[in-house]
């Protein structure tokens, strides 16, 4: 979500389980089996690709989004412009706060743009897409939904016509719901993705709506006479006799996000019924000529909604599609995570704990860094938090729309520990923290990113790429992690402006083909080796003195050994008890290994060996 105020606690456990224990996935499970083989690609739709400039938003389309004050001048922002550089229309508004300018920007990304780039996504080797919200909303992020049953008209081909059509509905009567051209384009996206073997999940934002939502606008207008009066947490109503004025609870105090009301059974019956109807609409739109809808949901700020609601909702989802995948945003300490994964709520989560532990091993400054044995223990602890099978299906990410990009995290390693989520969020924003560097990563820093990616794609769990990380995009925390995607067919201005509007690094913005090819290689290795998707796991080496970490993945008779040299020196490593002939999958070279054979590892590098 926008800003999460949860401070992540130290996950290190005083008494860790024996790491020599083999983890396997052959027991009874409740997670969809396809999710273990998923390689996720997260797309922030407004910033991915402008496929249809005729539907670009107008000023009227952003009314209700933060910041609430409308600018004097406004236009679609140039896709390829220097990120911090204010355009002339922005300067004309005279606003001193840079964040207001950036939040008002719209670049024109839409569903046509995603459809146009499905071949790119497929060529990467991606088989699952997580879309940030696409439902009707005035904001760039769409977490302030006007509804849950319509795609934003500016993501489709006929914004004006769609909005007129939507006015013919009775929102609480699904029989009156229409399919707009934007809705139908979403179904086309699903159908075309499925034809390429790519599954799609939508972002479900069921904790709150936007101030432009049909329900909240009715409450504002009719006050206590509104049929939606019980939908929101109303603190006071307009009452001229008493002098009382209308007030309500916004999510974490954000007034543009009126929070849905809950009782002992979770979300109140009115909004709950609406959410259930919208869920069915997107998962089972058979009457629109598409047999299957979306393949699941990512649930925003799931920790803010009562367990009872999620239990009921899961039953409904699984009735519609037993193979649907439900993944939650839960950023909290372990004992708060466990209750969501008992088989009656979620299948997986956005695994920020994986990101935190990986940051501590691969990127933290020496005084805070985790040694190989500690890293192995932490990974074991995190895996065993879950019931069997969940660890294989959980989304193993690093960056997202709510965190700085991996490239910029590497550039700024040591500024704060990633797991200290509350403190790190602010410190990783160049707009707020002048000490945070907004420069492009250098060759050494890209190599650190590669080393993490090698681990990410060979470890247990479903790897997730945040759009653009694969081409070397960089950026601090929200809003800088939401830059327009870098494409080969576009020519970009150098990034030469700092947040304070002085000249900076003059960094060239372009696709990093070397990094892109490495991502493709690691994706291919994972897709072509079942042991990396569903295989057993065993740590085989933790050499703290030389910063060497290694593990084995195995399934049936197939085995892969992964060795990581996390030090800045060349190292020679001997693998005990695993003799045989192996193929180095990174360079397609065969090697004969014995208990005394040494493998040379370059500084900050890894090797993936498949037993022949």
C-alpha positions, 0 to 999 in steps of 0.5 A, a space after each residue: 500500500 502507500 505508506 505502511 506504518 508497521 515496524 518490522 521486528 528482528 526475525 532472528 530466533 535465539 534457538 534455530 532449528 538444525 539447518 541440516 534438516 532437509 525441507 521437501 514439499 511432498 506432504 499434504 498442502 492447501 496451496 495451488 500447485 501451479 503457484 510453486 512454478 510461478 515466476 511473478 512480474 509485478 506491473 504498476 499499470 500507469 507507468 508500464 506502457 502508454 499503448 493508447 494516447 487517446 485515453 490519456 487522463 484529463 485534469 478532471 480525471 484526477 479530481 479527488 486524488 492527493 494532493 486535493 488542490 487542483 493545479 492551475 496548469 496540467 498535462 500528461 507528463 513526458 514519458 522519457 523526461 528527466 525524473 526530478 526535472 519540473 516541466 514548464 506546466 509544473 513551474 507555472 503552478 508555483 508549488 514549492 513541494 516536489 511531492 505534490 508535482 510528482 503525485 499529480 503526474 500522469 504518464 498515460 500507462 494503460 491496459 493496451 500498453 500491457 497487451 502490447 508488451 505481453 510478448 516481451 513478458 513472455 520472452 523473459 520467461 514470466 508465467 504470472 503477472 501481478 497487476 497493481 490496482 486497475 479499478 476506477 480511481 482518480 489517483 496514479 496508484 488506484 488504491 483509492 477505488 471508486 468501485 471494485 467492479 469497473 476498470 478505470 476508464 482511462 485504462 480503456 479505449 473510451 473513457 467518456 463513453 464508459 463513464 456515461 455507461 456506468 451511470 446507468 447502474 444501480 451499484 448494489 444490484 449486480 444484475 444492472 452492472 454493465 461491461 465497459 470497454 475498459 472492462 472488456 479490454 481487461 478480459 482481453 488482456 486476461 485471455 491473451 495472457 492465458 494463451 501465452 501460458 501467463 496467469 494474472 492476479 488482481 490487487 484487491 483493496 478491500 480495507 478502504 475505498 476512495 472519496 469518489 466512490 459511489 458509496 462514500 459520495 452518497 454518504 457525504 450527500 445524504 448523511 445518515 439517510 444514506 443506504 451506505 451509512 454503515 459502510 464507513 467508520 463515521 465519527 460525526 454527522 453534519 448537524 446544524 443544530 448541534 454544530 457537528 460536522 461530518 467526519 470519518 476515519 481514513 486509513 491511517 489518518 489519510 482522508 482520501 482513503 475512507 476505511 470500511 467499517 468492521 464488526 465482530 464478523 469482519 467487514 460489514 455485511 453491505 460492503 462484504 456482499 459488494 466485495 463478494 459480487 465483484 470477486 465473482 465478476 472478475 473470476 467468472 466472467 463466462 457470459 463475456 465469451 471468456 471461460 476463465 477470469 483472473 487466477 487469484 488476488 493479491 490482498 492489500 494491507 491484509 493485516 488491517 482486516 479481521 481474520 473472519 472476513 478472510 476466512 469467509 472470502 477464501 471459501 467464496 474464492 475457492 468455490 469459484 476456482 479451487 486453483 485460485 491463488 491468494 497472496 497477502 500483504 502482511 509486513 509484521 513479526 512472525 507470530 502475527 504472520 502465522 495465523 493467516 496461513 492455516 489453510 483457511 485464509 491465504 496461500 502465500 504472502 508478499 515475502 518481505 521477510 525474505 527481502 529483509 534477510 537477503 538484504 542483511 546478507 547481500 547488501 548490509 554494511 559490515 557492522 550490520 551484515 549477516 554471516 552465512 551461518 546466520 543467513 542459513 538459520 534465518 532462512 530456516 526459521 522463515 521457511 518453518 513459519 509456514 505450514 507445509 507447501 506455503 514456502 514454495 508458493 510465497 512471493 520472494 521479492 526484493 523491491 516493489 511499489 512500496 519500497 526503493 528499487 533493488 538497484 538503489 538499495 544497493 547504491 545506498 546500502 548501509 543507510 538503514 537496515 531494510 528490516 527496520 521498515 518504519 525508519 527505512 521507509 523515510 530514509 530511502 526517499 531522496 525527496 525527504 533525505 538528502 543523504 540518500 543518493 539518487 544516482 545510477 548504480 555502477 558496474 560493481 553494484 549491478 554485480 551485487 544485484 546479479 548475485 542476489 538474483 542468482 540466489 532468488 531464482 534458485 531458492 525455495 519460493 516463487 521469485 517476483 520481479 518488480 517491473 523494470 528491475 530487469 533492465 536496471 531501473 533505479 529509484 528511491 522509495 515511493 514515489 521514485 520507485 514508480 518511474 515510467 518503464 524504460 523501453 528500447 524503442 524510446 530515447 530518454 533524457 539523462 537524469 541530471 536533476 536532483 530533488 532540490 532542482 540543482 544539477 546532479 549526476 547526468 546519468 544515461 537512462 537506457 536498457 541494461 542489456 547485460 543485466 536483462 540477459 542475466 535475468 533471462 538466463 536465471 529465469 530459463 534455468 529455473 523454468 527448465 529445472 524442476 528441482 528449483 521449483 518444487 525440489 527439496 532444500 539442504 544447506 551444504 556449506 556456511 563458511 563464515 570466515 570466507 563468506 561462502 554459502 551453498 545449498 542443494 536442491 533436489 527432486 527425484 533423481 535431479 540435483 542442483 548445487 548452488 555456491 555463492 561467494 559473498 566476499 570481495 576476494 576470489 575464493 576456492 571452494 571444496 564441496 564435501 560428500 557431493 562427488 560427480 560430474 556437473 554442468 555449470 548452467 551459467 556457462 554450459 560447461 561440464 566439471 568433474 568434482 571430487 571431495 578434494 576438487 576445488 571450485 574457483 569463485 570470483 568475488 561477489 559471484 555464484 555458480 549453479 551446478 547441475 549433476 549429470 
